Amino acid sequence: MPPTQWHEEIWSCSWCYASTHVGGEWFGIARPPYLSMEMRWERAVADSLPADVSHAFGIFDRTLCGIQEVGMSPSDYWWLPERGNACGACQSAAMVIDERWPQTMRSVDARASVAR
């Protein structure tokens, strides 16, 4: 079935977590630019997550440290890895993922949007 303006997919790389948005009204391909760790992930929220530990909401409905809970979602707030209550395993995963982005792909012009 050919894509329509009502169909949009998000492809996420499980290695570097880069996302590519395909489809939508203009059937564009949008690849957001590199973002630093402080601006890359939202804080994960779920009833079963402890309130005293801040987890990063990753991709595939999991935290960066691998927790998957029913009803978990990203919050409206950034996950800040430098905070004292940030999950250590999420911090470690964030550093590994950040190192995977090639230096040449970190500039504003490295990721682009292309319309059909």
VOFI-448679 format. One record per atom (N, C-alpha, C, CB): atom name; chain; x, y, z; residue in one letter. Coordinates in nm, 3 decimals, decimal comma. Each point is the difference from the previous one (the first is absolute). Last residue first. Glycine has a CB too. Example, Ala and Ser with C-alpha at 12.3 -4.5 7.8 and 13.67 -1.06 7.14 Angstrom:
% residues 2
+----+----+---------+---------+---------+----+
: at : ch :      px :      py :      pz : aa :
+----+----+---------+---------+---------+----+
:  N :  A :   1,285 :  -0,225 :   0,708 :  S :
: CA :  A :   0,082 :   0,119 :   0,006 :  S :
:  C :  A :  -0,077 :   0,109 :   0,073 :  S :
: CB :  A :   0,118 :  -0,063 :  -0,215 :  S :
:  N :  A :  -0,089 :  -0,509 :   0,208 :  A :
: CA :  A :  -0,089 :   0,119 :   0,000 :  A :
:  C :  A :   0,090 :   0,120 :   0,000 :  A :
: CB :  A :  -0,189 :  -0,117 :   0,125 :  A :
+----+----+---------+---------+---------+----+
END
This chain:
% residues 116
+----+----+---------+---------+---------+----+
: at : ch :      px :      py :      pz : aa :
+----+----+---------+---------+---------+----+
:  N :  A :   0,937 :   1,447 :  -0,062 :  R :
: CA :  A :  -0,014 :  -0,073 :  -0,126 :  R :
:  C :  A :  -0,036 :   0,095 :  -0,109 :  R :
: CB :  A :  -0,070 :  -0,206 :   0,121 :  R :
:  N :  A :   0,367 :   0,359 :   0,305 :  A :
: CA :  A :  -0,140 :  -0,022 :  -0,040 :  A :
:  C :  A :  -0,003 :  -0,073 :  -0,133 :  A :
: CB :  A :  -0,073 :   0,208 :   0,123 :  A :
:  N :  A :   0,435 :  -0,159 :   0,311 :  V :
: CA :  A :  -0,014 :  -0,008 :  -0,145 :  V :
:  C :  A :  -0,146 :  -0,027 :  -0,031 :  V :
: CB :  A :   0,239 :  -0,084 :  -0,029 :  V :
:  N :  A :   0,126 :   0,262 :   0,450 :  S :
: CA :  A :  -0,134 :  -0,045 :  -0,037 :  S :
:  C :  A :  -0,011 :   0,005 :  -0,152 :  S :
: CB :  A :  -0,100 :   0,084 :   0,219 :  S :
:  N :  A :   0,554 :  -0,153 :   0,127 :  A :
: CA :  A :  -0,083 :   0,086 :  -0,085 :  A :
:  C :  A :  -0,139 :  -0,058 :  -0,016 :  A :
: CB :  A :   0,205 :   0,077 :  -0,120 :  A :
:  N :  A :   0,318 :  -0,076 :   0,396 :  R :
: CA :  A :  -0,127 :  -0,069 :  -0,014 :  R :
:  C :  A :  -0,095 :   0,093 :  -0,074 :  R :
: CB :  A :   0,037 :  -0,137 :   0,214 :  R :
:  N :  A :   0,398 :   0,292 :  -0,142 :  A :
: CA :  A :   0,025 :  -0,143 :  -0,025 :  A :
:  C :  A :  -0,128 :  -0,079 :  -0,018 :  A :
: CB :  A :   0,208 :   0,020 :   0,132 :  A :
:  N :  A :  -0,135 :   0,464 :  -0,017 :  D :
: CA :  A :  -0,024 :  -0,034 :  -0,139 :  D :
:  C :  A :   0,013 :  -0,149 :  -0,031 :  D :
: CB :  A :   0,081 :   0,225 :  -0,057 :  D :
:  N :  A :   0,009 :  -0,037 :   0,492 :  V :
: CA :  A :  -0,140 :   0,028 :  -0,031 :  V :
:  C :  A :  -0,034 :  -0,044 :  -0,142 :  V :
: CB :  A :   0,004 :   0,194 :   0,159 :  V :
:  N :  A :   0,397 :  -0,453 :   0,082 :  S :
: CA :  A :  -0,030 :   0,140 :  -0,033 :  S :
:  C :  A :  -0,148 :   0,014 :  -0,036 :  S :
: CB :  A :   0,237 :   0,036 :  -0,080 :  S :
:  N :  A :  -0,005 :  -0,455 :   0,185 :  R :
: CA :  A :  -0,053 :   0,075 :   0,113 :  R :
:  C :  A :  -0,033 :   0,146 :  -0,032 :  R :
: CB :  A :   0,130 :  -0,150 :   0,145 :  R :
:  N :  A :   0,089 :  -0,236 :  -0,398 :  M :
: CA :  A :  -0,146 :   0,004 :  -0,011 :  M :
:  C :  A :  -0,065 :   0,082 :   0,111 :  M :
: CB :  A :   0,008 :  -0,223 :  -0,110 :  M :
:  N :  A :   0,469 :   0,133 :   0,074 :  T :
: CA :  A :  -0,038 :   0,069 :  -0,124 :  T :
:  C :  A :  -0,151 :   0,011 :  -0,017 :  T :
: CB :  A :   0,210 :  -0,084 :  -0,102 :  T :
:  N :  A :  -0,017 :  -0,159 :   0,470 :  Q :
: CA :  A :   0,022 :   0,145 :   0,016 :  Q :
:  C :  A :  -0,045 :   0,076 :  -0,125 :  Q :
: CB :  A :   0,194 :  -0,047 :   0,154 :  Q :
:  N :  A :  -0,425 :  -0,423 :  -0,030 :  P :
: CA :  A :   0,126 :   0,050 :  -0,057 :  P :
:  C :  A :   0,010 :   0,152 :   0,015 :  P :
: CB :  A :   0,000 :  -0,192 :  -0,165 :  P :
:  N :  A :  -0,266 :  -0,142 :   0,496 :  W :
: CA :  A :  -0,028 :   0,098 :  -0,104 :  W :
:  C :  A :   0,134 :   0,050 :  -0,055 :  W :
: CB :  A :  -0,220 :   0,069 :   0,109 :  W :
:  N :  A :   0,211 :  -0,368 :   0,258 :  R :
: CA :  A :  -0,022 :  -0,067 :  -0,128 :  R :
:  C :  A :  -0,029 :   0,098 :  -0,114 :  R :
: CB :  A :  -0,085 :  -0,196 :   0,126 :  R :
:  N :  A :   0,132 :   0,316 :   0,345 :  E :
: CA :  A :   0,130 :  -0,023 :  -0,064 :  E :
:  C :  A :  -0,015 :  -0,064 :  -0,138 :  E :
: CB :  A :   0,102 :  -0,026 :   0,226 :  E :
:  N :  A :  -0,489 :   0,093 :   0,045 :  D :
: CA :  A :   0,055 :   0,128 :  -0,043 :  D :
:  C :  A :   0,133 :  -0,019 :  -0,074 :  D :
: CB :  A :  -0,114 :   0,112 :   0,194 :  D :
:  N :  A :  -0,086 :  -0,488 :   0,009 :  I :
: CA :  A :  -0,075 :   0,042 :  -0,118 :  I :
:  C :  A :   0,055 :   0,130 :  -0,056 :  I :
: CB :  A :  -0,204 :  -0,114 :   0,090 :  I :
:  N :  A :   0,386 :  -0,038 :   0,313 :  V :
: CA :  A :   0,036 :  -0,092 :  -0,108 :  V :
:  C :  A :  -0,069 :   0,043 :  -0,129 :  V :
: CB :  A :   0,029 :  -0,188 :   0,165 :  V :
:  N :  A :  -0,142 :   0,423 :   0,225 :  M :
: CA :  A :   0,137 :   0,030 :  -0,042 :  M :
:  C :  A :   0,044 :  -0,088 :  -0,116 :  M :
: CB :  A :   0,052 :   0,070 :   0,234 :  M :
:  N :  A :  -0,474 :  -0,150 :  -0,037 :  A :
: CA :  A :   0,000 :   0,129 :  -0,071 :  A :
:  C :  A :   0,140 :   0,035 :  -0,049 :  A :
: CB :  A :  -0,194 :   0,076 :   0,140 :  A :
:  N :  A :   0,141 :  -0,457 :   0,135 :  A :
: CA :  A :  -0,054 :  -0,024 :  -0,134 :  A :
:  C :  A :   0,002 :   0,128 :  -0,082 :  A :
: CB :  A :  -0,144 :  -0,184 :   0,091 :  A :
:  N :  A :   0,269 :   0,223 :   0,359 :  S :
: CA :  A :   0,099 :  -0,080 :  -0,074 :  S :
:  C :  A :  -0,046 :  -0,025 :  -0,143 :  S :
: CB :  A :   0,071 :  -0,109 :   0,214 :  S :
:  N :  A :  -0,374 :   0,324 :   0,077 :  Q :
: CA :  A :   0,116 :   0,086 :  -0,030 :  Q :
:  C :  A :   0,102 :  -0,074 :  -0,083 :  Q :
: CB :  A :  -0,038 :   0,124 :   0,213 :  Q :
:  N :  A :  -0,324 :  -0,370 :  -0,050 :  C :
: CA :  A :  -0,044 :   0,089 :  -0,109 :  C :
:  C :  A :   0,114 :   0,094 :  -0,040 :  C :
: CB :  A :  -0,239 :  -0,012 :   0,082 :  C :
:  N :  A :   0,313 :  -0,258 :   0,289 :  A :
: CA :  A :   0,000 :  -0,083 :  -0,120 :  A :
:  C :  A :  -0,048 :   0,080 :  -0,122 :  A :
: CB :  A :  -0,041 :  -0,204 :   0,142 :  A :
:  N :  A :   0,032 :   0,413 :   0,284 :  G :
: CA :  A :   0,137 :  -0,024 :  -0,044 :  G :
:  C :  A :   0,008 :  -0,083 :  -0,127 :  G :
: CB :  A :   0,069 :   0,016 :   0,235 :  G :
:  N :  A :  -0,473 :   0,321 :  -0,080 :  C :
: CA :  A :   0,034 :  -0,142 :  -0,001 :  C :
:  C :  A :   0,140 :  -0,018 :  -0,057 :  C :
: CB :  A :  -0,244 :  -0,063 :  -0,024 :  C :
:  N :  A :   0,099 :   0,522 :   0,266 :  A :
: CA :  A :  -0,005 :  -0,065 :  -0,131 :  A :
:  C :  A :   0,047 :  -0,145 :   0,011 :  A :
: CB :  A :   0,039 :   0,222 :  -0,114 :  A :
:  N :  A :  -0,061 :   0,137 :   0,462 :  N :
: CA :  A :  -0,094 :  -0,112 :   0,003 :  N :
:  C :  A :  -0,013 :  -0,070 :  -0,135 :  N :
: CB :  A :  -0,122 :   0,119 :   0,180 :  N :
:  N :  A :   0,410 :   0,268 :  -0,104 :  G :
: CA :  A :   0,037 :  -0,103 :   0,097 :  G :
:  C :  A :  -0,092 :  -0,121 :   0,001 :  G :
: CB :  A :   0,095 :   0,180 :   0,133 :  G :
:  N :  A :  -0,004 :   0,132 :  -0,578 :  R :
: CA :  A :  -0,070 :   0,008 :   0,129 :  R :
:  C :  A :   0,037 :  -0,118 :   0,089 :  R :
: CB :  A :  -0,190 :   0,121 :  -0,111 :  R :
:  N :  A :   0,327 :  -0,057 :  -0,354 :  E :
: CA :  A :   0,091 :   0,053 :   0,103 :  E :
:  C :  A :  -0,066 :   0,012 :   0,137 :  E :
: CB :  A :   0,119 :   0,124 :  -0,179 :  E :
:  N :  A :  -0,345 :  -0,268 :  -0,234 :  P :
: CA :  A :   0,094 :  -0,101 :   0,049 :  P :
:  C :  A :   0,091 :   0,050 :   0,111 :  P :
: CB :  A :  -0,008 :  -0,100 :  -0,223 :  P :
:  N :  A :  -0,502 :   0,230 :   0,063 :  L :
: CA :  A :   0,129 :   0,067 :   0,016 :  L :
:  C :  A :   0,101 :  -0,096 :   0,063 :  L :
: CB :  A :  -0,116 :   0,224 :   0,024 :  L :
:  N :  A :  -0,372 :  -0,208 :  -0,322 :  W :
: CA :  A :   0,074 :  -0,084 :   0,094 :  W :
:  C :  A :   0,140 :   0,060 :   0,006 :  W :
: CB :  A :  -0,137 :  -0,214 :  -0,050 :  W :
:  N :  A :  -0,313 :   0,504 :  -0,079 :  W :
: CA :  A :   0,124 :  -0,066 :  -0,041 :  W :
:  C :  A :   0,049 :  -0,091 :   0,111 :  W :
: CB :  A :   0,058 :   0,195 :  -0,147 :  W :
:  N :  A :  -0,587 :  -0,083 :   0,090 :  Y :
: CA :  A :   0,124 :   0,055 :   0,054 :  Y :
:  C :  A :   0,120 :  -0,080 :  -0,049 :  Y :
: CB :  A :  -0,123 :   0,082 :   0,202 :  Y :
:  N :  A :  -0,357 :  -0,174 :  -0,256 :  D :
: CA :  A :   0,022 :   0,128 :  -0,067 :  D :
:  C :  A :   0,133 :   0,062 :   0,041 :  D :
: CB :  A :  -0,247 :   0,034 :  -0,009 :  D :
:  N :  A :   0,183 :  -0,575 :   0,001 :  S :
: CA :  A :  -0,066 :   0,113 :   0,066 :  S :
:  C :  A :   0,023 :   0,126 :  -0,083 :  S :
: CB :  A :   0,031 :  -0,107 :   0,228 :  S :
:  N :  A :  -0,069 :  -0,424 :  -0,398 :  P :
: CA :  A :   0,091 :   0,110 :   0,028 :  P :
:  C :  A :  -0,077 :   0,113 :   0,068 :  P :
: CB :  A :   0,145 :  -0,063 :  -0,199 :  P :
:  N :  A :  -0,309 :  -0,441 :   0,280 :  S :
: CA :  A :   0,005 :   0,098 :  -0,108 :  S :
:  C :  A :   0,107 :   0,104 :   0,032 :  S :
: CB :  A :  -0,245 :  -0,037 :  -0,053 :  S :
:  N :  A :  -0,015 :  -0,474 :   0,217 :  M :
: CA :  A :   0,113 :   0,092 :   0,010 :  M :
:  C :  A :   0,001 :   0,093 :  -0,122 :  M :
: CB :  A :   0,134 :  -0,170 :   0,134 :  M :
:  N :  A :  -0,447 :  -0,208 :  -0,039 :  G :
: CA :  A :  -0,040 :   0,137 :   0,021 :  G :
:  C :  A :   0,114 :   0,100 :   0,013 :  G :
: CB :  A :  -0,197 :  -0,092 :   0,108 :  G :
:  N :  A :   0,323 :  -0,397 :  -0,011 :  V :
: CA :  A :  -0,128 :   0,032 :  -0,063 :  V :
:  C :  A :  -0,035 :   0,145 :   0,033 :  V :
: CB :  A :  -0,077 :  -0,243 :   0,015 :  V :
:  N :  A :   0,592 :   0,101 :  -0,026 :  E :
: CA :  A :  -0,117 :  -0,008 :   0,088 :  E :
:  C :  A :  -0,125 :   0,036 :  -0,080 :  E :
: CB :  A :   0,140 :   0,058 :   0,202 :  E :
:  N :  A :   0,425 :  -0,180 :  -0,234 :  Q :
: CA :  A :  -0,120 :   0,017 :  -0,081 :  Q :
:  C :  A :  -0,120 :  -0,024 :   0,090 :  Q :
: CB :  A :   0,119 :  -0,074 :  -0,214 :  Q :
:  N :  A :   0,457 :   0,171 :   0,235 :  I :
: CA :  A :  -0,126 :  -0,022 :   0,069 :  I :
:  C :  A :  -0,115 :   0,025 :  -0,097 :  I :
: CB :  A :   0,102 :   0,066 :   0,222 :  I :
:  N :  A :   0,387 :  -0,007 :  -0,315 :  G :
: CA :  A :  -0,072 :  -0,120 :  -0,039 :  G :
:  C :  A :  -0,131 :  -0,028 :   0,071 :  G :
: CB :  A :   0,216 :  -0,084 :  -0,052 :  G :
:  N :  A :   0,117 :   0,467 :   0,049 :  C :
: CA :  A :   0,055 :  -0,113 :   0,075 :  C :
:  C :  A :  -0,079 :  -0,128 :  -0,023 :  C :
: CB :  A :   0,083 :   0,161 :   0,171 :  C :
:  N :  A :  -0,218 :   0,254 :  -0,366 :  L :
: CA :  A :   0,132 :  -0,032 :  -0,054 :  L :
:  C :  A :   0,064 :  -0,119 :   0,071 :  L :
: CB :  A :   0,027 :   0,240 :  -0,060 :  L :
:  N :  A :  -0,552 :  -0,237 :   0,049 :  T :
: CA :  A :   0,098 :   0,096 :   0,048 :  T :
:  C :  A :   0,135 :  -0,037 :  -0,063 :  T :
: CB :  A :  -0,127 :   0,039 :   0,220 :  T :
:  N :  A :  -0,326 :  -0,156 :  -0,485 :  R :
: CA :  A :   0,088 :  -0,045 :   0,108 :  R :
:  C :  A :   0,085 :   0,117 :   0,048 :  R :
: CB :  A :   0,005 :  -0,235 :  -0,095 :  R :
:  N :  A :  -0,313 :   0,190 :  -0,308 :  D :
: CA :  A :  -0,072 :   0,002 :   0,128 :  D :
:  C :  A :   0,079 :  -0,059 :   0,117 :  D :
: CB :  A :  -0,209 :  -0,016 :  -0,130 :  D :
:  N :  A :   0,385 :   0,102 :  -0,321 :  F :
: CA :  A :  -0,068 :  -0,128 :   0,015 :  F :
:  C :  A :  -0,067 :  -0,013 :   0,137 :  F :
: CB :  A :   0,165 :  -0,102 :  -0,159 :  F :
:  N :  A :   0,213 :   0,452 :   0,171 :  I :
: CA :  A :  -0,086 :  -0,035 :  -0,112 :  I :
:  C :  A :  -0,060 :  -0,136 :   0,029 :  I :
: CB :  A :   0,138 :   0,135 :  -0,163 :  I :
:  N :  A :   0,004 :   0,190 :   0,559 :  G :
: CA :  A :   0,074 :  -0,025 :  -0,123 :  G :
:  C :  A :  -0,091 :  -0,019 :  -0,119 :  G :
: CB :  A :   0,179 :  -0,102 :   0,135 :  G :
:  N :  A :  -0,175 :   0,355 :   0,371 :  F :
: CA :  A :  -0,088 :  -0,073 :  -0,092 :  F :
:  C :  A :   0,073 :  -0,012 :  -0,132 :  F :
: CB :  A :  -0,213 :   0,085 :   0,115 :  F :
:  N :  A :   0,433 :  -0,033 :   0,390 :  A :
: CA :  A :  -0,015 :   0,059 :  -0,133 :  A :
:  C :  A :  -0,091 :  -0,088 :  -0,084 :  A :
: CB :  A :   0,228 :   0,106 :   0,016 :  A :
:  N :  A :  -0,222 :  -0,038 :   0,543 :  H :
: CA :  A :   0,039 :  -0,085 :  -0,112 :  H :
:  C :  A :  -0,023 :   0,074 :  -0,131 :  H :
: CB :  A :  -0,056 :  -0,207 :   0,132 :  H :
:  N :  A :   0,116 :   0,307 :   0,432 :  S :
: CA :  A :  -0,040 :   0,056 :  -0,128 :  S :
:  C :  A :   0,056 :  -0,088 :  -0,113 :  S :
: CB :  A :  -0,005 :   0,235 :   0,099 :  S :
:  N :  A :  -0,140 :  -0,302 :   0,449 :  V :
: CA :  A :   0,101 :  -0,027 :  -0,103 :  V :
:  C :  A :  -0,054 :   0,049 :  -0,133 :  V :
: CB :  A :   0,089 :  -0,202 :   0,125 :  V :
:  N :  A :  -0,351 :   0,223 :   0,279 :  D :
: CA :  A :   0,128 :   0,057 :   0,040 :  D :
:  C :  A :   0,114 :  -0,027 :  -0,098 :  D :
: CB :  A :  -0,076 :  -0,026 :   0,232 :  D :
:  N :  A :  -0,386 :  -0,141 :  -0,266 :  A :
: CA :  A :   0,001 :   0,146 :  -0,016 :  A :
:  C :  A :   0,136 :   0,061 :   0,031 :  A :
: CB :  A :  -0,241 :   0,002 :   0,057 :  A :
:  N :  A :   0,129 :  -0,509 :  -0,260 :  P :
: CA :  A :   0,021 :   0,071 :   0,127 :  P :
:  C :  A :   0,015 :   0,151 :  -0,025 :  P :
: CB :  A :   0,111 :  -0,206 :   0,097 :  P :
:  N :  A :  -0,415 :  -0,114 :  -0,413 :  L :
: CA :  A :   0,138 :   0,046 :   0,014 :  L :
:  C :  A :   0,018 :   0,073 :   0,132 :  L :
: CB :  A :   0,022 :   0,019 :  -0,251 :  L :
:  N :  A :  -0,450 :  -0,191 :   0,090 :  S :
: CA :  A :   0,084 :  -0,098 :   0,068 :  S :
:  C :  A :   0,147 :   0,041 :   0,012 :  S :
: CB :  A :  -0,155 :  -0,172 :  -0,083 :  S :
:  N :  A :  -0,189 :   0,437 :  -0,145 :  D :
: CA :  A :  -0,041 :  -0,020 :   0,139 :  D :
:  C :  A :   0,095 :  -0,091 :   0,077 :  D :
: CB :  A :  -0,235 :   0,034 :  -0,072 :  D :
:  N :  A :   0,423 :   0,257 :  -0,330 :  A :
: CA :  A :  -0,091 :  -0,114 :   0,011 :  A :
:  C :  A :  -0,033 :  -0,017 :   0,147 :  A :
: CB :  A :   0,095 :  -0,115 :  -0,208 :  A :
:  N :  A :   0,241 :   0,431 :  -0,161 :  V :
: CA :  A :  -0,099 :   0,000 :   0,108 :  V :
:  C :  A :  -0,088 :  -0,124 :  -0,012 :  V :
: CB :  A :   0,001 :   0,253 :   0,009 :  V :
:  N :  A :   0,512 :  -0,021 :  -0,189 :  A :
: CA :  A :  -0,103 :  -0,102 :  -0,010 :  A :
:  C :  A :  -0,094 :   0,011 :   0,120 :  A :
: CB :  A :   0,157 :  -0,153 :  -0,128 :  A :
:  N :  A :   0,139 :   0,554 :  -0,116 :  R :
: CA :  A :  -0,007 :  -0,085 :   0,118 :  R :
:  C :  A :  -0,116 :  -0,099 :  -0,018 :  R :
: CB :  A :   0,097 :   0,184 :   0,148 :  R :
:  N :  A :   0,158 :   0,003 :  -0,580 :  E :
: CA :  A :  -0,093 :   0,046 :   0,101 :  E :
:  C :  A :   0,007 :  -0,096 :   0,119 :  E :
: CB :  A :  -0,151 :   0,106 :  -0,176 :  E :
:  N :  A :   0,554 :   0,007 :  -0,198 :  W :
: CA :  A :  -0,102 :  -0,090 :   0,052 :  W :
:  C :  A :  -0,089 :   0,070 :   0,101 :  W :
: CB :  A :   0,153 :  -0,192 :  -0,038 :  W :
:  N :  A :   0,203 :   0,422 :  -0,205 :  R :
: CA :  A :  -0,035 :  -0,109 :  -0,089 :  R :
:  C :  A :  -0,115 :  -0,088 :   0,048 :  R :
: CB :  A :   0,234 :   0,003 :  -0,071 :  R :
:  N :  A :   0,043 :   0,386 :   0,252 :  M :
: CA :  A :  -0,116 :   0,041 :  -0,079 :  M :
:  C :  A :  -0,055 :  -0,113 :  -0,085 :  M :
: CB :  A :   0,093 :   0,230 :  -0,003 :  M :
:  N :  A :   0,297 :  -0,264 :   0,290 :  E :
: CA :  A :  -0,091 :   0,079 :   0,084 :  E :
:  C :  A :  -0,128 :   0,038 :  -0,074 :  E :
: CB :  A :   0,198 :   0,088 :   0,122 :  E :
:  N :  A :   0,168 :  -0,320 :  -0,341 :  M :
: CA :  A :  -0,070 :  -0,087 :   0,095 :  M :
:  C :  A :  -0,102 :   0,077 :   0,083 :  M :
: CB :  A :   0,201 :  -0,145 :   0,009 :  M :
:  N :  A :  -0,096 :   0,346 :  -0,489 :  S :
: CA :  A :   0,083 :  -0,042 :   0,112 :  S :
:  C :  A :  -0,084 :  -0,080 :   0,099 :  S :
: CB :  A :   0,148 :   0,202 :  -0,029 :  S :
:  N :  A :  -0,258 :  -0,193 :  -0,498 :  L :
: CA :  A :  -0,025 :   0,078 :   0,120 :  L :
:  C :  A :   0,088 :  -0,053 :   0,112 :  L :
: CB :  A :  -0,239 :   0,048 :  -0,071 :  L :
:  N :  A :   0,185 :  -0,062 :  -0,513 :  Y :
: CA :  A :   0,059 :  -0,049 :   0,124 :  Y :
:  C :  A :  -0,035 :   0,094 :   0,114 :  Y :
: CB :  A :   0,189 :  -0,108 :  -0,128 :  Y :
:  N :  A :  -0,531 :   0,131 :  -0,276 :  P :
: CA :  A :   0,144 :   0,011 :   0,021 :  P :
:  C :  A :   0,044 :  -0,062 :   0,132 :  P :
: CB :  A :  -0,002 :   0,208 :  -0,136 :  P :
:  N :  A :  -0,428 :  -0,381 :  -0,167 :  P :
: CA :  A :   0,037 :   0,106 :   0,095 :  P :
:  C :  A :   0,151 :   0,002 :   0,023 :  P :
: CB :  A :  -0,224 :  -0,021 :   0,110 :  P :
:  N :  A :  -0,056 :  -0,137 :  -0,536 :  R :
: CA :  A :   0,097 :  -0,058 :   0,090 :  R :
:  C :  A :   0,046 :   0,110 :   0,094 :  R :
: CB :  A :   0,076 :  -0,173 :  -0,172 :  R :
:  N :  A :  -0,497 :   0,058 :  -0,201 :  A :
: CA :  A :   0,061 :   0,094 :   0,092 :  A :
:  C :  A :   0,094 :  -0,075 :   0,093 :  A :
: CB :  A :  -0,201 :   0,153 :  -0,011 :  A :
:  N :  A :  -0,095 :  -0,185 :  -0,472 :  I :
: CA :  A :   0,090 :  -0,081 :   0,081 :  I :
:  C :  A :   0,076 :   0,098 :   0,088 :  I :
: CB :  A :   0,022 :  -0,186 :  -0,176 :  I :
:  N :  A :  -0,535 :   0,222 :  -0,073 :  G :
: CA :  A :   0,138 :   0,039 :   0,013 :  G :
:  C :  A :   0,079 :  -0,104 :   0,076 :  G :
: CB :  A :  -0,067 :   0,237 :  -0,008 :  G :
:  N :  A :  -0,423 :  -0,150 :  -0,166 :  F :
: CA :  A :   0,083 :  -0,117 :  -0,022 :  F :
:  C :  A :   0,147 :   0,040 :  -0,002 :  F :
: CB :  A :  -0,186 :  -0,111 :  -0,128 :  F :
:  N :  A :  -0,195 :   0,386 :   0,251 :  W :
: CA :  A :   0,084 :   0,035 :  -0,115 :  W :
:  C :  A :   0,088 :  -0,116 :  -0,043 :  W :
: CB :  A :  -0,001 :   0,235 :   0,076 :  W :
:  N :  A :  -0,311 :  -0,290 :   0,290 :  E :
: CA :  A :  -0,072 :   0,080 :  -0,099 :  E :
:  C :  A :   0,082 :   0,028 :  -0,126 :  E :
: CB :  A :  -0,124 :   0,102 :   0,186 :  E :
:  N :  A :   0,291 :  -0,525 :   0,083 :  G :
: CA :  A :  -0,070 :   0,120 :   0,044 :  G :
:  C :  A :  -0,058 :   0,077 :  -0,117 :  G :
: CB :  A :   0,151 :   0,012 :   0,196 :  G :
:  N :  A :   0,304 :  -0,343 :  -0,174 :  G :
: CA :  A :  -0,142 :   0,009 :  -0,031 :  G :
:  C :  A :  -0,059 :   0,130 :   0,048 :  G :
: CB :  A :  -0,016 :  -0,245 :   0,013 :  G :
:  N :  A :   0,443 :   0,039 :   0,226 :  V :
: CA :  A :  -0,032 :  -0,020 :  -0,141 :  V :
:  C :  A :  -0,151 :   0,009 :  -0,017 :  V :
: CB :  A :   0,205 :  -0,145 :  -0,035 :  V :
:  N :  A :   0,239 :   0,246 :   0,397 :  H :
: CA :  A :  -0,145 :   0,009 :  -0,016 :  H :
:  C :  A :  -0,030 :  -0,007 :  -0,149 :  H :
: CB :  A :  -0,027 :   0,139 :   0,214 :  H :
:  N :  A :   0,451 :  -0,299 :   0,124 :  T :
: CA :  A :  -0,036 :   0,052 :  -0,131 :  T :
:  C :  A :  -0,151 :  -0,006 :  -0,010 :  T :
: CB :  A :   0,221 :  -0,076 :  -0,104 :  T :
:  N :  A :   0,198 :   0,062 :   0,515 :  S :
: CA :  A :  -0,133 :  -0,031 :  -0,051 :  S :
:  C :  A :  -0,021 :   0,066 :  -0,135 :  S :
: CB :  A :  -0,087 :  -0,019 :   0,235 :  S :
:  N :  A :   0,508 :  -0,179 :   0,115 :  A :
: CA :  A :  -0,044 :   0,104 :  -0,093 :  A :
:  C :  A :  -0,137 :  -0,038 :  -0,051 :  A :
: CB :  A :   0,239 :   0,056 :  -0,068 :  A :
:  N :  A :   0,045 :  -0,318 :   0,377 :  Y :
: CA :  A :  -0,126 :   0,062 :   0,038 :  Y :
:  C :  A :  -0,039 :   0,119 :  -0,088 :  Y :
: CB :  A :   0,045 :  -0,076 :   0,231 :  Y :
:  N :  A :   0,331 :  -0,263 :  -0,246 :  C :
: CA :  A :   0,033 :   0,139 :   0,038 :  C :
:  C :  A :  -0,124 :   0,080 :   0,038 :  C :
: CB :  A :   0,196 :  -0,010 :  -0,153 :  C :
:  N :  A :  -0,238 :  -0,466 :   0,074 :  W :
: CA :  A :   0,141 :   0,013 :   0,033 :  W :
:  C :  A :   0,032 :   0,142 :   0,048 :  W :
: CB :  A :   0,054 :  -0,177 :  -0,170 :  W :
:  N :  A :  -0,483 :   0,023 :   0,004 :  S :
: CA :  A :   0,023 :  -0,055 :   0,133 :  S :
:  C :  A :   0,145 :   0,011 :   0,042 :  S :
: CB :  A :  -0,188 :  -0,157 :  -0,037 :  S :
:  N :  A :  -0,129 :   0,468 :  -0,295 :  C :
: CA :  A :   0,118 :  -0,086 :  -0,003 :  C :
:  C :  A :   0,027 :  -0,050 :   0,142 :  C :
: CB :  A :   0,097 :   0,127 :  -0,198 :  C :
:  N :  A :  -0,576 :   0,030 :  -0,038 :  S :
: CA :  A :   0,101 :   0,031 :   0,100 :  S :
:  C :  A :   0,113 :  -0,101 :  -0,007 :  S :
: CB :  A :  -0,175 :   0,104 :   0,149 :  S :
:  N :  A :  -0,278 :   0,114 :  -0,438 :  W :
: CA :  A :   0,100 :  -0,105 :   0,003 :  W :
:  C :  A :   0,106 :   0,043 :   0,100 :  W :
: CB :  A :  -0,044 :  -0,070 :  -0,242 :  W :
:  N :  A :  -0,492 :   0,195 :   0,137 :  I :
: CA :  A :   0,124 :   0,046 :   0,061 :  I :
:  C :  A :   0,092 :  -0,119 :   0,007 :  I :
: CB :  A :  -0,116 :   0,183 :   0,134 :  I :
:  N :  A :  -0,342 :  -0,029 :  -0,450 :  E :
: CA :  A :   0,078 :  -0,098 :   0,074 :  E :
:  C :  A :   0,120 :   0,069 :   0,062 :  E :
: CB :  A :  -0,076 :  -0,186 :  -0,152 :  E :
:  N :  A :  -0,449 :   0,304 :  -0,072 :  E :
: CA :  A :   0,135 :   0,044 :   0,032 :  E :
:  C :  A :   0,067 :  -0,108 :   0,083 :  E :
: CB :  A :  -0,066 :   0,245 :  -0,008 :  E :
:  N :  A :  -0,414 :  -0,110 :  -0,299 :  H :
: CA :  A :   0,088 :  -0,106 :   0,049 :  H :
:  C :  A :   0,139 :   0,056 :   0,024 :  H :
: CB :  A :  -0,134 :  -0,175 :  -0,125 :  H :
:  N :  A :  -0,236 :   0,417 :  -0,068 :  W :
: CA :  A :  -0,042 :  -0,039 :   0,134 :  W :
:  C :  A :   0,090 :  -0,105 :   0,062 :  W :
: CB :  A :  -0,232 :   0,055 :  -0,066 :  W :
:  N :  A :   0,270 :   0,120 :  -0,383 :  Q :
: CA :  A :   0,029 :   0,109 :   0,092 :  Q :
:  C :  A :  -0,036 :  -0,036 :   0,143 :  Q :
: CB :  A :  -0,038 :   0,160 :  -0,184 :  Q :
:  N :  A :   0,168 :  -0,566 :  -0,129 :  T :
: CA :  A :  -0,094 :   0,111 :  -0,014 :  T :
:  C :  A :   0,039 :   0,108 :   0,100 :  T :
: CB :  A :  -0,186 :  -0,155 :  -0,078 :  T :
:  N :  A :   0,429 :  -0,305 :  -0,195 :  P :
: CA :  A :  -0,018 :   0,087 :   0,116 :  P :
:  C :  A :  -0,098 :   0,113 :  -0,030 :  P :
: CB :  A :   0,233 :  -0,054 :   0,075 :  P :
:  N :  A :  -0,278 :  -0,424 :  -0,330 :  P :
: CA :  A :   0,083 :   0,121 :  -0,004 :  P :
:  C :  A :  -0,027 :   0,088 :   0,124 :  P :
: CB :  A :   0,000 :  -0,007 :  -0,253 :  P :
:  N :  A :  -0,037 :  -0,534 :   0,224 :  M :
: CA :  A :  -0,085 :   0,117 :   0,000 :  M :
:  C :  A :   0,090 :   0,124 :   0,000 :  M :
: CB :  A :  -0,187 :  -0,125 :   0,122 :  M :
+----+----+---------+---------+---------+----+
END
